[in-house]
Amino acid sequence: MPTIDIEQTRNQARALLDSRIESVTNLVKARQRITDLREQLADAEREDKRAYVRATKDGWSPEELKKLGLESGAATRRRKPAATRSMADDSPSSDGGATGAE
């Protein structure tokens, strides 16, 4: 049996671990980016709401803003999940009561 070089074995093990550490580091960076972007989106949505309120206080009616394609962001977001929810509610009944909730 050949002699095992402990230093070479350690170096090989470190190389394997470094590869694994790099992949988990990349995962952490990606998750942090998602968190940062969600925070930016929340900030932008708050600013949108403030701007919409300012526009209505400056005399624009919701109907006028809607005609300009500037519907209230909150109203738009409320409607989309409701439509999705109603589709989801229809699906389980159509497949004979299969469990949709998990």
LINKALIN-V149731 format. One record per backbone hydrogen bond with DSSP energy under -0.5 kcal/mol. CO is the residue of the C=O (numbers start at 0). NH is the residue of the N-H. If there is no record, write none. Layout:
CO/NH, CO/NH
This chain:
3/5, 4/8, 5/9, 6/10, 7/11, 8/12, 9/13, 10/14, 11/15, 12/16, 13/17, 14/18, 15/19, 16/20, 17/21, 18/22, 19/23, 20/24, 21/25, 22/26, 23/27, 24/28, 25/29, 26/30, 27/31, 28/32, 29/33, 30/34, 31/35, 32/36, 33/37, 34/38, 35/39, 36/40, 37/41, 38/42, 39/43, 40/44, 41/45, 42/46, 43/47, 44/48, 45/49, 46/50, 47/51, 48/52, 49/53, 50/54, 51/55, 52/56, 53/57, 54/59, 55/58, 60/64, 61/65, 62/66, 63/67, 64/69, 65/68, 71/75, 72/76, 73/77, 74/78, 75/79, 76/80, 77/81, 78/82, 79/83, 80/84, 81/85, 82/86, 83/87, 84/88, 85/89, 86/90, 87/91, 88/92, 89/93, 90/93, 90/94, 91/96, 91/97, 92/95
